[in-house]
Amino acid sequence: MGRTGNQWAGLKKLWENVWADNNLLERCMTDPGSARSAAATASTADHEPAVQGDELGGGSRGAPSEHAAGAAAPAGDPVGTPAADAAPAGRRTAPHTVSKPAGSGLTPRARAGLLVTLILGSLTSLPALSMDMYLPALPEVASTLGTPAATAQLTLTACLLGLAAGQLVVGPMSDQFGRRRPLLIGMCAYVLASAACALAPTIETLIVCRVVQGLAGAAGIVIARAVVRDMYDGLAMARFFSTLMLIGGLAPILAPVLGGQILRFTDWRGVFLILAGAGVLITVVTARSLPETLPPGGRQKGGVPNALRTMRGLFADRVFTGYMVAGSFSFAALFSYVSASPFVMQEIYGASPQTFSLLFMVNSIGLVAAGQINGKILVGRVPLDRVLGFGLCMTVAAAIALLLLTSGVFGHAGLFPVAAWLCVLMTGMGFVMPNANSQGLMRAPHAAGSASALLGTAQFLVGAVAVPLVGIAGEHTAVPMAVVQLSALTIAVGAFAGLCRPWRTRG
């Protein structure tokens, strides 16, 4: 009985610690000093390197470089800074700071709390839920609605365009009105749009509904990134993005498999009903458990004119623009795979919907695994720009191999060689996307919503342009997919080298 009582007491204490972490943000809104000291105490275990300066661009404030451990925010920065090496003297430390036991998977840097982290991961996974669950049904949509494959692929383009435009609107709104209100409105609209897609009688109606679905779903993506920027800085932000990639990565792993299984019992309309149900669940949990991370004192004033000035300043920042372009064209290469793979693997190489779903799952596992290697092993030991450059080189090599295979240089290529190089390309994206996003957001500590909107809008806008190009030569060749991927990644490498200039010390 004594041993059982001790175990019960230990479990009760662990629950109290998790609950305390999950409510830390709400307490910190009224006690910012406690927030910063709690973050500083938590980050002591990181052993991150010393702070270096970063150059300014376009009137934006300085941000830590990729070598920084997460230094104190610039003067006037409304957000806390979690990666100082130690808590300053005289400040309180937050209660219930959990130390990391040997061999435990838990981390003391749980500033967001477990539940809030899961919510942010779910919001970040909205594009994958909206796209990947629908992918196995794409040939069926073309057949049911009597439209060619290229027109059916426009439903993907429509959703991407909505995601791009929606972020450009919601990002500045979240800087002005806070994070919660625009997020909840957008999520409610996402649920309604998903239900409308399930009822669409024609391909034209479906395309319009997909645009609205993208516009509404943009709120989850852009505000999730802005919330991360509110809570974290420096290397801690890069680590957290890798954690979100682990959570959000479950969506591309499970969504195509789930979509393929759903098609066993219903048609493509049932897929959109499942999306509507998932939207309802995320909305309810978000409304109950996600606190406001941008206090009134840190919000932007001046409405649309001020938002436009902020975005103009971000565009004038050469380094920010470099990360934005590199991330956007890398995303275009990734999404050219997402949009073309149903036809490439099923129509050209003869894979069944279930085989396609399993191959897509394997490729997504590669993406998630690379993101975890990035966040758990490389960040803090290797400069973020160096990891980003390695990821770009890895994806370019995969794109070259795919072009050679699909063009018949080595004879007729089977399904598995093509799938293997697609897996290499997706794995490389795990080193590219989180670092490009975190490096870009570190350039704008004063306007995380606007910066997140520009990064997301550029990614989905370029991705929307890439989608029709992969099917331009019809359904019987994969060469356009490989050409689009190699071209986009070449532009990404050029932007990274020419604008970010990672070999130079910023300061």
Buried (B, 14 or more C-beta within 10 A) or exposed (E): EEEEEEEEEEEEEEEEBBBBBBBBBEBBBEEBEBBBBBBBBBBBEBEBBEBBBBBBBBEBBBBBBBBBBBBBBBEEBBBBBBBBBEBEEEEEEBEBBBEEEEEEEBBBBBBBBEBBBBBBBBBBBBBBBBBBBBBBBBBBBBEBBEBEBBBBBBBBBBBBBBBBBBBBBBBBBBBBBBBBEBBBBBBBBBBBBBBBBBEBEEBEBBBBBBBBBBBBBBBBBBBBBBBBBBBBBBBBBBBBBBBBBBBBBBBBBBBBBBBBEBBEEEEBBBBBBBBBEBBBEBBEBBEEBBBBBBBEEBBBEEEEEBBEBBBEBBBEBBBBBBBBBBBBBBBBBBBBBBBBBBBBBBBBBEBEBBBBBBBBBBBBBBBBBBBBBBBBEBBBEEBBBBBBBBBBBBBBBBBBBBBBBBBEEEEEBEBEBBBBBBBBBBBBBBBBBBBBBBBBBBBBBBBBBBBBBBBBBBBBBBBBBBBBBBBEEEBEBBBBBBBBBBBBBBBBBBBBBEBBBBEEEBE
